[in-house]
């Protein structure tokens, strides 16, 4: 996961904009619920936005996927798999 990569940058902008955060409030190890304070409605909306932007279905909201760097890795992996198809 590149911290200046396309997915990282776009996902960070999407999350910080939606949750009205400063850029430095969302770090790679940030848990989107526990550290950032997103509620269930925010998770649904962000999942929809991510799905629309990257073409990635967000159906698994297990605890590890709610850590920002893991979410980015999931999106990148899914996009790579789609590119191979």
C-alpha positions, 0 to 999 in steps of 0.5 A: 500500500503506497501512502501516495498511491491513487487508491490511498489518496482517493479513499482518504479524501473520500473518507475525510471529506464525508466525515469532515476530518482533517487529513492528519486525523486519518492515519493508515492504522486508524480504525474507521469506527473506533478511532474516527467515530464513524457510525453505521450510517456513515459506513453504509454511505462510505461503502456505497461511495467506495463501491461506486468509485472503485467498482469494489463491493463492500459487503464485509465490514469485519473489524480488520477491514475497518482499519484504513490501511486494510481497506485500501489493501482490499480495494487494491487487491480487488482492482488487481483481480478485476484487471486480470479478468 
